[in-house]
Amino acid sequence: MADTIVYDLLKQLGSFAAQQSIQEINLIVGVDKEVKKLKDNLGIIQDMLDDAKERQVKQRTEKHWVEQLKNAYYEMDDVLDKWDTTRIKSKIEKADNTPAMNMSICSFFPSPSLCCRHVRNLPLRYDIGHKIKKLNETLNMIAKSIVKYRLC
């Protein structure tokens, strides 16, 4: 009896761990797509902030909402700057470390680095993925408060 309970518990824990692992892998692999969405959202938020500035928002509730949106905007901009800077730096380092002769050689076999291109930037992708996930949660919370308090 105890064996079946322990077995069921371990089975559920294994299932949970597998689901968490899959979510983490999808987060890391899907960072490129999430960065693109974040850039699109950044443009939309910039437009919203510009509109609020033109209207010269005077209500305290709207001011609070605009302040929350500004903070999210700055966080998004920081994440995207880190992403772009690290990618540019990586390209420069790669170009500096590649001998000129190797660039002209063509191979029929793909380089292992092509197969594992995400592995090099795994910590960055993990960090950016989690920051984007947190930003999306913040934006969803702001959007819900806008609807809840009928600010727009």
N, CA, C and O atoms as a GROMACS GRO file, in nm:
protein
  608
    1MET      N    1   0.082  -0.119   0.000
    1MET     CA    2   0.000   0.000   0.000
    1MET      C    3   0.087   0.126   0.000
    1MET      O    4   0.066   0.217  -0.079
    2ALA      N    5   0.185   0.128   0.090
    2ALA     CA    6   0.274   0.243   0.098
    2ALA      C    7   0.356   0.256  -0.029
    2ALA      O    8   0.389   0.366  -0.073
    3ASP      N    9   0.390   0.140  -0.088
    3ASP     CA   10   0.468   0.143  -0.212
    3ASP      C   11   0.391   0.211  -0.325
    3ASP      O   12   0.449   0.287  -0.402
    4THR      N   13   0.262   0.185  -0.335
    4THR     CA   14   0.183   0.247  -0.442
    4THR      C   15   0.168   0.397  -0.419
    4THR      O   16   0.168   0.475  -0.515
    5ILE      N   17   0.156   0.438  -0.293
    5ILE     CA   18   0.145   0.581  -0.263
    5ILE      C   19   0.275   0.652  -0.299
    5ILE      O   20   0.274   0.758  -0.361
    6VAL      N   21   0.387   0.592  -0.259
    6VAL     CA   22   0.518   0.650  -0.290
    6VAL      C   23   0.538   0.652  -0.442
    6VAL      O   24   0.588   0.750  -0.497
    7TYR      N   25   0.500   0.544  -0.509
    7TYR     CA   26   0.515   0.537  -0.655
    7TYR      C   27   0.431   0.646  -0.722
    7TYR      O   28   0.479   0.715  -0.812
    8ASP      N   29   0.305   0.663  -0.678
    8ASP     CA   30   0.219   0.766  -0.737
    8ASP      C   31   0.274   0.906  -0.710
    8ASP      O   32   0.270   0.993  -0.798
    9LEU      N   33   0.325   0.926  -0.590
    9LEU     CA   34   0.384   1.055  -0.556
    9LEU      C   35   0.506   1.084  -0.643
    9LEU      O   36   0.519   1.195  -0.695
   10LEU      N   37   0.594   0.987  -0.658
   10LEU     CA   38   0.712   1.005  -0.742
   10LEU      C   39   0.674   1.026  -0.889
   10LEU      O   40   0.737   1.104  -0.960
   11LYS      N   41   0.571   0.958  -0.932
   11LYS     CA   42   0.523   0.974  -1.069
   11LYS      C   43   0.472   1.117  -1.091
   11LYS      O   44   0.501   1.178  -1.194
   12GLN      N   45   0.395   1.170  -0.995
   12GLN     CA   46   0.344   1.307  -1.006
   12GLN      C   47   0.457   1.409  -1.000
   12GLN      O   48   0.457   1.507  -1.074
   13LEU      N   49   0.553   1.387  -0.911
   13LEU     CA   50   0.668   1.477  -0.901
   13LEU      C   51   0.749   1.476  -1.030
   13LEU      O   52   0.795   1.580  -1.077
   14GLY      N   53   0.767   1.358  -1.086
   14GLY     CA   54   0.839   1.347  -1.213
   14GLY      C   55   0.766   1.419  -1.325
   14GLY      O   56   0.828   1.485  -1.408
   15SER      N   57   0.635   1.405  -1.327
   15SER     CA   58   0.554   1.474  -1.428
   15SER      C   59   0.565   1.625  -1.412
   15SER      O   60   0.578   1.698  -1.511
   16PHE      N   61   0.559   1.672  -1.288
   16PHE     CA   62   0.572   1.815  -1.261
   16PHE      C   63   0.710   1.865  -1.303
   16PHE      O   64   0.721   1.971  -1.366
   17ALA      N   65   0.813   1.791  -1.268
   17ALA     CA   66   0.950   1.830  -1.304
   17ALA      C   67   0.967   1.832  -1.455
   17ALA      O   68   1.034   1.920  -1.509
   18ALA      N   69   0.908   1.737  -1.523
   18ALA     CA   70   0.916   1.733  -1.669
   18ALA      C   71   0.846   1.854  -1.730
   18ALA      O   72   0.897   1.916  -1.824
   19GLN      N   73   0.728   1.889  -1.678
   19GLN     CA   74   0.656   2.005  -1.728
   19GLN      C   75   0.736   2.134  -1.706
   19GLN      O   76   0.743   2.219  -1.795
   20GLN      N   77   0.795   2.147  -1.588
   20GLN     CA   78   0.877   2.265  -1.558
   20GLN      C   79   0.997   2.271  -1.651
   20GLN      O   80   1.032   2.379  -1.701
   21SER      N   81   1.060   2.158  -1.675
   21SER     CA   82   1.176   2.154  -1.765
   21SER      C   83   1.137   2.194  -1.906
   21SER      O   84   1.210   2.269  -1.971
   22ILE      N   85   1.025   2.146  -1.952
   22ILE     CA   86   0.978   2.181  -2.087
   22ILE      C   87   0.949   2.330  -2.095
   22ILE      O   88   0.982   2.394  -2.195
   23GLN      N   89   0.887   2.386  -1.992
   23GLN     CA   90   0.860   2.530  -1.991
   23GLN      C   91   0.989   2.611  -1.994
   23GLN      O   92   0.997   2.711  -2.066
   24GLU      N   93   1.088   2.569  -1.919
   24GLU     CA   94   1.216   2.639  -1.916
   24GLU      C   95   1.286   2.630  -2.052
   24GLU      O   96   1.342   2.729  -2.100
   25ILE      N   97   1.283   2.513  -2.112
   25ILE     CA   98   1.346   2.496  -2.244
   25ILE      C   99   1.275   2.581  -2.348
   25ILE      O  100   1.340   2.647  -2.429
   26ASN      N  101   1.142   2.581  -2.346
   26ASN     CA  102   1.066   2.664  -2.440
   26ASN      C  103   1.094   2.812  -2.419
   26ASN      O  104   1.099   2.889  -2.515
   27LEU      N  105   1.113   2.851  -2.295
   27LEU     CA  106   1.144   2.990  -2.264
   27LEU      C  107   1.279   3.028  -2.324
   27LEU      O  108   1.293   3.135  -2.383
   28ILE      N  109   1.377   2.942  -2.309
   28ILE     CA  110   1.512   2.969  -2.360
   28ILE      C  111   1.514   2.967  -2.512
   28ILE      O  112   1.572   3.056  -2.574
   29VAL      N  113   1.452   2.866  -2.571
   29VAL     CA  114   1.453   2.853  -2.717
   29VAL      C  115   1.369   2.962  -2.783
   29VAL      O  116   1.401   3.007  -2.894
   30GLY      N  117   1.261   3.005  -2.717
   30GLY     CA  118   1.170   3.103  -2.776
   30GLY      C  119   1.206   3.247  -2.748
   30GLY      O  120   1.124   3.336  -2.773
   31VAL      N  121   1.326   3.273  -2.698
   31VAL     CA  122   1.364   3.410  -2.663
   31VAL      C  123   1.362   3.502  -2.784
   31VAL      O  124   1.318   3.616  -2.774
   32ASP      N  125   1.408   3.455  -2.898
   32ASP     CA  126   1.410   3.541  -3.018
   32ASP      C  127   1.270   3.594  -3.051
   32ASP      O  128   1.253   3.712  -3.081
   33LYS      N  129   1.173   3.505  -3.046
   33LYS     CA  130   1.035   3.544  -3.074
   33LYS      C  131   0.981   3.639  -2.967
   33LYS      O  132   0.910   3.734  -2.998
   34GLU      N  133   1.016   3.612  -2.842
   34GLU     CA  134   0.971   3.697  -2.733
   34GLU      C  135   1.036   3.836  -2.739
   34GLU      O  136   0.973   3.935  -2.704
   35VAL      N  137   1.160   3.842  -2.782
   35VAL     CA  138   1.228   3.971  -2.797
   35VAL      C  139   1.158   4.054  -2.904
   35VAL      O  140   1.139   4.174  -2.888
   36LYS      N  141   1.119   3.988  -3.013
   36LYS     CA  142   1.047   4.060  -3.120
   36LYS      C  143   0.914   4.115  -3.068
   36LYS      O  144   0.879   4.229  -3.096
   37LYS      N  145   0.840   4.033  -2.993
   37LYS     CA  146   0.714   4.078  -2.935
   37LYS      C  147   0.738   4.196  -2.839
   37LYS      O  148   0.661   4.292  -2.836
   38LEU      N  149   0.845   4.185  -2.761
   38LEU     CA  150   0.877   4.291  -2.666
   38LEU      C  151   0.906   4.422  -2.740
   38LEU      O  152   0.865   4.529  -2.695
   39LYS      N  153   0.978   4.413  -2.852
   39LYS     CA  154   1.007   4.533  -2.931
   39LYS      C  155   0.878   4.594  -2.985
   39LYS      O  156   0.862   4.716  -2.985
   40ASP      N  157   0.786   4.510  -3.031
   40ASP     CA  158   0.657   4.559  -3.079
   40ASP      C  159   0.580   4.628  -2.967
   40ASP      O  160   0.526   4.737  -2.985
   41ASN      N  161   0.576   4.563  -2.850
   41ASN     CA  162   0.507   4.622  -2.735
   41ASN      C  163   0.572   4.752  -2.690
   41ASN      O  164   0.502   4.845  -2.647
   42LEU      N  165   0.702   4.760  -2.701
   42LEU     CA  166   0.772   4.882  -2.663
   42LEU      C  167   0.726   4.999  -2.749
   42LEU      O  168   0.704   5.110  -2.699
   43GLY      N  169   0.711   4.975  -2.880
   43GLY     CA  170   0.662   5.080  -2.970
   43GLY      C  171   0.521   5.124  -2.936
   43GLY      O  172   0.490   5.243  -2.937
   44ILE      N  173   0.435   5.027  -2.905
   44ILE     CA  174   0.297   5.060  -2.869
   44ILE      C  175   0.292   5.141  -2.740
   44ILE      O  176   0.219   5.239  -2.730
   45ILE      N  177   0.371   5.100  -2.642
   45ILE     CA  178   0.373   5.171  -2.514
   45ILE      C  179   0.428   5.311  -2.533
   45ILE      O  180   0.380   5.406  -2.471
   46GLN      N  181   0.529   5.326  -2.618
   46GLN     CA  182   0.582   5.460  -2.645
   46GLN      C  183   0.473   5.549  -2.703
   46GLN      O  184   0.460   5.666  -2.666
   47ASP      N  185   0.394   5.495  -2.795
   47ASP     CA  186   0.282   5.572  -2.852
   47ASP      C  187   0.180   5.609  -2.745
   47ASP      O  188   0.130   5.722  -2.744
   48MET      N  189   0.150   5.516  -2.656
   48MET     CA  190   0.054   5.544  -2.549
   48MET      C  191   0.106   5.653  -2.456
   48MET      O  192   0.031   5.741  -2.414
   49LEU      N  193   0.235   5.647  -2.424
   49LEU     CA  194   0.294   5.750  -2.338
   49LEU      C  195   0.295   5.886  -2.407
   49LEU      O  196   0.272   5.989  -2.343
   50ASP      N  197   0.322   5.886  -2.537
   50ASP     CA  198   0.320   6.012  -2.613
   50ASP      C  199   0.179   6.071  -2.615
   50ASP      O  200   0.161   6.192  -2.600
   51ASP      N  201   0.078   5.984  -2.633
   51ASP     CA  202  -0.061   6.030  -2.632
   51ASP      C  203  -0.098   6.089  -2.496
   51ASP      O  204  -0.163   6.192  -2.487
   52ALA      N  205  -0.055   6.022  -2.390
   52ALA     CA  206  -0.085   6.071  -2.254
   52ALA      C  207  -0.016   6.206  -2.230
   52ALA      O  208  -0.072   6.293  -2.163
   53LYS      N  209   0.103   6.222  -2.282
   53LYS     CA  210   0.175   6.348  -2.266
   53LYS      C  211   0.104   6.461  -2.341
   53LYS      O  212   0.094   6.572  -2.290
   54GLU      N  213   0.056   6.431  -2.461
   54GLU     CA  214  -0.016   6.532  -2.540
   54GLU      C  215  -0.146   6.575  -2.471
   54GLU      O  216  -0.183   6.693  -2.475
   55ARG      N  217  -0.213   6.479  -2.407
   55ARG     CA  218  -0.340   6.510  -2.339
   55ARG      C  219  -0.316   6.583  -2.208
   55ARG      O  220  -0.409   6.637  -2.149
   56GLN      N  221  -0.193   6.583  -2.162
   56GLN     CA  222  -0.158   6.644  -2.034
   56GLN      C  223  -0.246   6.587  -1.923
   56GLN      O  224  -0.329   6.657  -1.864
   57VAL      N  225  -0.225   6.461  -1.898
   57VAL     CA  226  -0.303   6.387  -1.799
   57VAL      C  227  -0.300   6.460  -1.665
   57VAL      O  228  -0.194   6.496  -1.614
   58LYS      N  229  -0.420   6.480  -1.609
   58LYS     CA  230  -0.431   6.553  -1.482
   58LYS      C  231  -0.489   6.468  -1.369
   58LYS      O  232  -0.462   6.496  -1.252
   59GLN      N  233  -0.566   6.367  -1.401
   59GLN     CA  234  -0.626   6.284  -1.297
   59GLN      C  235  -0.518   6.199  -1.229
   59GLN      O  236  -0.429   6.146  -1.295
   60ARG      N  237  -0.528   6.187  -1.098
   60ARG     CA  238  -0.428   6.112  -1.023
   60ARG      C  239  -0.423   5.965  -1.065
   60ARG      O  240  -0.316   5.906  -1.074
   61THR      N  241  -0.540   5.907  -1.091
   61THR     CA  242  -0.542   5.766  -1.130
   61THR      C  243  -0.472   5.746  -1.264
   61THR      O  244  -0.398   5.650  -1.282
   62GLU      N  245  -0.495   5.838  -1.356
   62GLU     CA  246  -0.428   5.828  -1.486
   62GLU      C  247  -0.278   5.853  -1.472
   62GLU      O  248  -0.198   5.787  -1.538
   63LYS      N  249  -0.241   5.946  -1.387
   63LYS     CA  250  -0.099   5.974  -1.364
   63LYS      C  251  -0.029   5.851  -1.308
   63LYS      O  252   0.083   5.817  -1.348
   64HIS      N  253  -0.097   5.784  -1.216
   64HIS     CA  254  -0.041   5.663  -1.157
   64HIS      C  255  -0.022   5.556  -1.264
   64HIS      O  256   0.082   5.490  -1.270
   65TRP      N  257  -0.122   5.539  -1.348
   65TRP     CA  258  -0.116   5.442  -1.456
   65TRP      C  259  -0.004   5.478  -1.553
   65TRP      O  260   0.072   5.389  -1.595
   66VAL      N  261   0.009   5.604  -1.589
   66VAL     CA  262   0.115   5.648  -1.681
   66VAL      C  263   0.252   5.622  -1.618
   66VAL      O  264   0.346   5.582  -1.687
   67GLU      N  265   0.264   5.644  -1.489
   67GLU     CA  266   0.391   5.620  -1.420
   67GLU      C  267   0.427   5.472  -1.422
   67GLU      O  268   0.543   5.435  -1.445
   68GLN      N  269   0.327   5.386  -1.399
   68GLN     CA  270   0.351   5.242  -1.407
   68GLN      C  271   0.395   5.202  -1.548
   68GLN      O  272   0.486   5.120  -1.565
   69LEU      N  273   0.331   5.260  -1.646
   69LEU     CA  274   0.365   5.230  -1.785
   69LEU      C  275   0.506   5.278  -1.819
   69LEU      O  276   0.580   5.209  -1.890
   70LYS      N  277   0.543   5.395  -1.768
   70LYS     CA  278   0.679   5.446  -1.791
   70LYS      C  279   0.783   5.352  -1.730
   70LYS      O  280   0.884   5.321  -1.793
   71ASN      N  281   0.758   5.308  -1.608
   71ASN     CA  282   0.851   5.216  -1.543
   71ASN      C  283   0.867   5.087  -1.622
   71ASN      O  284   0.978   5.037  -1.640
   72ALA      N  285   0.755   5.034  -1.668
   72ALA     CA  286   0.761   4.912  -1.750
   72ALA      C  287   0.836   4.938  -1.880
   72ALA      O  288   0.914   4.855  -1.925
   73TYR      N  289   0.813   5.056  -1.940
   73TYR     CA  290   0.881   5.094  -2.063
   73TYR      C  291   1.033   5.095  -2.042
   73TYR      O  292   1.107   5.042  -2.124
   74TYR      N  293   1.078   5.157  -1.932
   74TYR     CA  294   1.222   5.164  -1.906
   74TYR      C  295   1.281   5.026  -1.881
   74TYR      O  296   1.393   4.997  -1.925
   75GLU      N  297   1.209   4.941  -1.812
   75GLU     CA  298   1.257   4.804  -1.789
   75GLU      C  299   1.268   4.728  -1.921
   75GLU      O  300   1.365   4.658  -1.945
   76MET      N  301   1.166   4.744  -2.005
   76MET     CA  302   1.168   4.678  -2.136
   76MET      C  303   1.286   4.726  -2.218
   76MET      O  304   1.356   4.647  -2.281
   77ASP      N  305   1.309   4.856  -2.217
   77ASP     CA  306   1.418   4.914  -2.292
   77ASP      C  307   1.553   4.862  -2.241
   77ASP      O  308   1.642   4.833  -2.321
   78ASP      N  309   1.566   4.850  -2.110
   78ASP     CA  310   1.690   4.797  -2.052
   78ASP      C  311   1.715   4.652  -2.096
   78ASP      O  312   1.827   4.616  -2.132
   79VAL      N  313   1.610   4.571  -2.093
   79VAL     CA  314   1.622   4.430  -2.134
   79VAL      C  315   1.664   4.421  -2.281
   79VAL      O  316   1.754   4.345  -2.316
   80LEU      N  317   1.599   4.501  -2.365
   80LEU     CA  318   1.632   4.497  -2.508
   80LEU      C  319   1.774   4.549  -2.533
   80LEU      O  320   1.844   4.497  -2.620
   81ASP      N  321   1.816   4.651  -2.458
   81ASP     CA  322   1.954   4.701  -2.472
   81ASP      C  323   2.054   4.593  -2.434
   81ASP      O  324   2.154   4.574  -2.502
   82LYS      N  325   2.027   4.523  -2.325
   82LYS     CA  326   2.118   4.416  -2.282
   82LYS      C  327   2.125   4.307  -2.388
   82LYS      O  328   2.233   4.258  -2.420
   83TRP      N  329   2.011   4.270  -2.442
   83TRP     CA  330   2.004   4.167  -2.545
   83TRP      C  331   2.084   4.210  -2.668
   83TRP      O  332   2.167   4.134  -2.718
   84ASP      N  333   2.058   4.331  -2.718
   84ASP     CA  334   2.126   4.378  -2.839
   84ASP      C  335   2.276   4.395  -2.816
   84ASP      O  336   2.356   4.357  -2.902
   85THR      N  337   2.314   4.451  -2.703
   85THR     CA  338   2.455   4.473  -2.673
   85THR      C  339   2.531   4.341  -2.666
   85THR      O  340   2.641   4.329  -2.722
   86THR      N  341   2.473   4.244  -2.600
   86THR     CA  342   2.540   4.114  -2.586
   86THR      C  343   2.551   4.044  -2.720
   86THR      O  344   2.653   3.980  -2.749
   87ARG      N  345   2.450   4.054  -2.802
   87ARG     CA  346   2.455   3.991  -2.934
   87ARG      C  347   2.559   4.057  -3.023
   87ARG      O  348   2.632   3.988  -3.095
   88ILE      N  349   2.567   4.189  -3.020
   88ILE     CA  350   2.668   4.261  -3.099
   88ILE      C  351   2.808   4.225  -3.050
   88ILE      O  352   2.898   4.200  -3.130
   89LYS      N  353   2.824   4.225  -2.919
   89LYS     CA  354   2.954   4.190  -2.861
   89LYS      C  355   2.995   4.048  -2.902
   89LYS      O  356   3.111   4.024  -2.934
   90SER      N  357   2.900   3.956  -2.901
   90SER     CA  358   2.927   3.818  -2.940
   90SER      C  359   2.970   3.809  -3.086
   90SER      O  360   3.062   3.734  -3.120
   91LYS      N  361   2.905   3.886  -3.173
   91LYS     CA  362   2.941   3.886  -3.314
   91LYS      C  363   3.081   3.942  -3.335
   91LYS      O  364   3.158   3.892  -3.417
   92ILE      N  365   3.114   4.047  -3.261
   92ILE     CA  366   3.248   4.107  -3.273
   92ILE      C  367   3.354   4.009  -3.226
   92ILE      O  368   3.457   3.993  -3.292
   93GLU      N  369   3.330   3.944  -3.112
   93GLU     CA  370   3.426   3.847  -3.061
   93GLU      C  371   3.442   3.730  -3.157
   93GLU      O  372   3.552   3.680  -3.176
   94LYS      N  373   3.333   3.688  -3.216
   94LYS     CA  374   3.338   3.577  -3.311
   94LYS      C  375   3.419   3.617  -3.434
   94LYS      O  376   3.499   3.539  -3.484
   95ALA      N  377   3.398   3.740  -3.483
   95ALA     CA  378   3.472   3.788  -3.599
   95ALA      C  379   3.621   3.802  -3.568
   95ALA      O  380   3.704   3.774  -3.654
   96ASP      N  381   3.654   3.845  -3.447
   96ASP     CA  382   3.795   3.859  -3.408
   96ASP      C  383   3.865   3.725  -3.393
   96ASP      O  384   3.986   3.716  -3.416
   97ASN      N  385   3.792   3.622  -3.355
   97ASN     CA  386   3.851   3.490  -3.332
   97ASN      C  387   3.851   3.400  -3.455
   97ASN      O  388   3.906   3.290  -3.450
   98THR      N  389   3.792   3.444  -3.564
   98THR     CA  390   3.784   3.362  -3.685
   98THR      C  391   3.899   3.397  -3.778
   98THR      O  392   3.906   3.509  -3.827
   99PRO      N  393   3.989   3.302  -3.803
   99PRO     CA  394   4.097   3.330  -3.897
   99PRO      C  395   4.042   3.354  -4.038
   99PRO      O  396   3.943   3.293  -4.078
  100ALA      N  397   4.106   3.443  -4.110
  100ALA     CA  398   4.059   3.480  -4.244
  100ALA      C  399   4.056   3.360  -4.337
  100ALA      O  400   3.968   3.350  -4.422
  101MET      N  401   4.152   3.269  -4.322
  101MET     CA  402   4.159   3.155  -4.412
  101MET      C  403   4.038   3.063  -4.392
  101MET      O  404   3.986   3.009  -4.490
  102ASN      N  405   3.994   3.044  -4.269
  102ASN     CA  406   3.880   2.957  -4.242
  102ASN      C  407   3.750   3.011  -4.300
  102ASN      O  408   3.659   2.934  -4.329
  103MET      N  409   3.741   3.142  -4.318
  103MET     CA  410   3.618   3.200  -4.370
  103MET      C  411   3.596   3.163  -4.516
  103MET      O  412   3.483   3.161  -4.563
  104SER      N  413   3.704   3.135  -4.588
  104SER     CA  414   3.689   3.105  -4.730
  104SER      C  415   3.672   2.956  -4.757
  104SER      O  416   3.642   2.916  -4.870
  105ILE      N  417   3.691   2.872  -4.656
  105ILE     CA  418   3.678   2.728  -4.674
  105ILE      C  419   3.533   2.688  -4.661
  105ILE      O  420   3.464   2.727  -4.567
  106CYS      N  421   3.487   2.609  -4.756
  106CYS     CA  422   3.349   2.562  -4.755
  106CYS      C  423   3.348   2.416  -4.712
  106CYS      O  424   3.434   2.340  -4.754
  107SER      N  425   3.254   2.378  -4.633
  107SER     CA  426   3.247   2.241  -4.585
  107SER      C  427   3.109   2.184  -4.613
  107SER      O  428   3.008   2.254  -4.611
  108PHE      N  429   3.108   2.055  -4.640
  108PHE     CA  430   2.981   1.987  -4.660
  108PHE      C  431   2.916   1.947  -4.528
  108PHE      O  432   2.797   1.915  -4.524
  109PHE      N  433   2.994   1.949  -4.421
  109PHE     CA  434   2.944   1.910  -4.290
  109PHE      C  435   2.921   2.035  -4.206
  109PHE      O  436   3.008   2.121  -4.196
  110PRO      N  437   2.804   2.045  -4.146
  110PRO     CA  438   2.777   2.164  -4.064
  110PRO      C  439   2.866   2.166  -3.940
  110PRO      O  440   2.902   2.062  -3.885
  111SER      N  441   2.899   2.283  -3.900
  111SER     CA  442   2.979   2.302  -3.780
  111SER      C  443   2.897   2.266  -3.657
  111SER      O  444   2.777   2.292  -3.653
  112PRO      N  445   2.961   2.207  -3.556
  112PRO     CA  446   2.887   2.178  -3.432
  112PRO      C  447   2.830   2.305  -3.368
  112PRO      O  448   2.728   2.300  -3.299
  113SER      N  449   2.896   2.417  -3.392
  113SER     CA  450   2.845   2.541  -3.333
  113SER      C  451   2.712   2.581  -3.394
  113SER      O  452   2.633   2.650  -3.329
  114LEU      N  453   2.684   2.538  -3.518
  114LEU     CA  454   2.554   2.566  -3.577
  114LEU      C  455   2.445   2.485  -3.510
  114LEU      O  456   2.333   2.533  -3.492
  115CYS      N  457   2.478   2.364  -3.474
  115CYS     CA  458   2.380   2.278  -3.408
  115CYS      C  459   2.350   2.325  -3.266
  115CYS      O  460   2.239   2.308  -3.216
  116CYS      N  461   2.448   2.385  -3.202
  116CYS     CA  462   2.433   2.423  -3.062
  116CYS      C  463   2.449   2.574  -3.045
  116CYS      O  464   2.507   2.619  -2.947
  117ARG      N  465   2.399   2.650  -3.139
  117ARG     CA  466   2.423   2.795  -3.134
  117ARG      C  467   2.360   2.861  -3.012
  117ARG      O  468   2.408   2.965  -2.967
  118HIS      N  469   2.255   2.802  -2.959
  118HIS     CA  470   2.190   2.860  -2.842
  118HIS      C  471   2.267   2.830  -2.713
  118HIS      O  472   2.249   2.900  -2.613
  119VAL      N  473   2.351   2.727  -2.714
  119VAL     CA  474   2.421   2.686  -2.594
  119VAL      C  475   2.520   2.794  -2.550
  119VAL      O  476   2.537   2.817  -2.430
  120ARG      N  477   2.585   2.859  -2.646
  120ARG     CA  478   2.683   2.963  -2.614
  120ARG      C  479   2.620   3.072  -2.528
  120ARG      O  480   2.681   3.120  -2.433
  121ASN      N  481   2.500   3.111  -2.563
  121ASN     CA  482   2.433   3.222  -2.495
  121ASN      C  483   2.326   3.174  -2.398
  121ASN      O  484   2.231   3.246  -2.368
  122LEU      N  485   2.341   3.054  -2.349
  122LEU     CA  486   2.239   2.996  -2.261
  122LEU      C  487   2.210   3.082  -2.138
  122LEU      O  488   2.093   3.107  -2.109
  123PRO      N  489   2.312   3.129  -2.066
  123PRO     CA  490   2.281   3.214  -1.949
  123PRO      C  491   2.208   3.343  -1.989
  123PRO      O  492   2.114   3.385  -1.920
  124LEU      N  493   2.250   3.404  -2.098
  124LEU     CA  494   2.184   3.526  -2.145
  124LEU      C  495   2.039   3.497  -2.184
  124LEU      O  496   1.948   3.569  -2.144
  125ARG      N  497   2.018   3.391  -2.261
  125ARG     CA  498   1.885   3.356  -2.306
  125ARG      C  499   1.794   3.324  -2.186
  125ARG      O  500   1.678   3.363  -2.183
  126TYR      N  501   1.850   3.254  -2.087
  126TYR     CA  502   1.774   3.222  -1.966
  126TYR      C  503   1.734   3.350  -1.893
  126TYR      O  504   1.618   3.369  -1.856
  127ASP      N  505   1.831   3.438  -1.873
  127ASP     CA  506   1.808   3.563  -1.802
  127ASP      C  507   1.707   3.651  -1.875
  127ASP      O  508   1.612   3.700  -1.814
  128ILE      N  509   1.726   3.670  -2.004
  128ILE     CA  510   1.636   3.754  -2.083
  128ILE      C  511   1.497   3.692  -2.088
  128ILE      O  512   1.397   3.763  -2.077
  129GLY      N  513   1.490   3.561  -2.105
  129GLY     CA  514   1.360   3.493  -2.109
  129GLY      C  515   1.280   3.516  -1.983
  129GLY      O  516   1.160   3.544  -1.988
  130HIS      N  517   1.346   3.504  -1.868
  130HIS     CA  518   1.276   3.525  -1.741
  130HIS      C  519   1.239   3.672  -1.720
  130HIS      O  520   1.134   3.702  -1.664
  131LYS      N  521   1.325   3.762  -1.763
  131LYS     CA  522   1.292   3.904  -1.750
  131LYS      C  523   1.173   3.940  -1.838
  131LYS      O  524   1.087   4.017  -1.797
  132ILE      N  525   1.168   3.885  -1.958
  132ILE     CA  526   1.055   3.912  -2.048
  132ILE      C  527   0.927   3.853  -1.989
  132ILE      O  528   0.821   3.915  -1.995
  133LYS      N  529   0.938   3.735  -1.932
  133LYS     CA  530   0.820   3.672  -1.870
  133LYS      C  531   0.768   3.762  -1.757
  133LYS      O  532   0.647   3.783  -1.745
  134LYS      N  533   0.858   3.813  -1.674
  134LYS     CA  534   0.818   3.901  -1.565
  134LYS      C  535   0.758   4.031  -1.618
  134LYS      O  536   0.659   4.080  -1.565
  135LEU      N  537   0.818   4.087  -1.723
  135LEU     CA  538   0.765   4.209  -1.783
  135LEU      C  539   0.625   4.187  -1.840
  135LEU      O  540   0.538   4.272  -1.824
  136ASN      N  541   0.604   4.073  -1.904
  136ASN     CA  542   0.472   4.043  -1.958
  136ASN      C  543   0.368   4.034  -1.846
  136ASN      O  544   0.254   4.078  -1.863
  137GLU      N  545   0.407   3.976  -1.733
  137GLU     CA  546   0.316   3.970  -1.619
  137GLU      C  547   0.284   4.110  -1.568
  137GLU      O  548   0.169   4.140  -1.533
  138THR      N  549   0.385   4.196  -1.562
  138THR     CA  550   0.364   4.335  -1.518
  138THR      C  551   0.272   4.408  -1.614
  138THR      O  552   0.180   4.478  -1.571
  139LEU      N  553   0.294   4.391  -1.744
  139LEU     CA  554   0.210   4.458  -1.844
  139LEU      C  555   0.066   4.408  -1.835
  139LEU      O  556  -0.028   4.486  -1.849
  140ASN      N  557   0.049   4.278  -1.813
  140ASN     CA  558  -0.086   4.223  -1.797
  140ASN      C  559  -0.155   4.282  -1.675
  140ASN      O  560  -0.275   4.311  -1.679
  141MET      N  561  -0.081   4.298  -1.567
  141MET     CA  562  -0.137   4.357  -1.446
  141MET      C  563  -0.179   4.503  -1.471
  141MET      O  564  -0.285   4.546  -1.426
  142ILE      N  565  -0.095   4.578  -1.541
  142ILE     CA  566  -0.128   4.717  -1.574
  142ILE      C  567  -0.252   4.722  -1.662
  142ILE      O  568  -0.342   4.804  -1.640
  143ALA      N  569  -0.256   4.635  -1.763
  143ALA     CA  570  -0.372   4.632  -1.854
  143ALA      C  571  -0.500   4.598  -1.779
  143ALA      O  572  -0.605   4.657  -1.806
  144LYS      N  573  -0.493   4.504  -1.685
  144LYS     CA  574  -0.612   4.469  -1.607
  144LYS      C  575  -0.659   4.586  -1.521
  144LYS      O  576  -0.779   4.609  -1.506
  145SER      N  577  -0.563   4.660  -1.465
  145SER     CA  578  -0.602   4.774  -1.383
  145SER      C  579  -0.665   4.884  -1.468
  145SER      O  580  -0.755   4.955  -1.422
  146ILE      N  581  -0.618   4.899  -1.591
  146ILE     CA  582  -0.677   4.998  -1.682
  146ILE      C  583  -0.823   4.964  -1.709
  146ILE      O  584  -0.911   5.050  -1.704
  147VAL      N  585  -0.848   4.837  -1.737
  147VAL     CA  586  -0.985   4.793  -1.764
  147VAL      C  587  -1.069   4.799  -1.637
  147VAL      O  588  -1.183   4.844  -1.639
  148LYS      N  589  -1.013   4.755  -1.527
  148LYS     CA  590  -1.085   4.750  -1.400
  148LYS      C  591  -1.132   4.888  -1.356
  148LYS      O  592  -1.244   4.905  -1.309
  149TYR      N  593  -1.045   4.988  -1.370
  149TYR     CA  594  -1.077   5.122  -1.324
  149TYR      C  595  -1.122   5.216  -1.437
  149TYR      O  596  -1.138   5.336  -1.418
  150ARG      N  597  -1.142   5.157  -1.555
  150ARG     CA  598  -1.192   5.230  -1.672
  150ARG      C  599  -1.113   5.358  -1.698
  150ARG      O  600  -1.168   5.468  -1.705
  151LEU      N  601  -0.980   5.341  -1.711
  151LEU     CA  602  -0.894   5.456  -1.733
  151LEU      C  603  -0.889   5.497  -1.880
  151LEU      O  604  -0.850   5.610  -1.911
  152CYS      N  605  -0.927   5.408  -1.968
  152CYS     CA  606  -0.925   5.442  -2.111
  152CYS      C  607  -1.063   5.434  -2.170
  152CYS      O  608  -1.081   5.460  -2.290
   0.00000   0.00000   0.00000
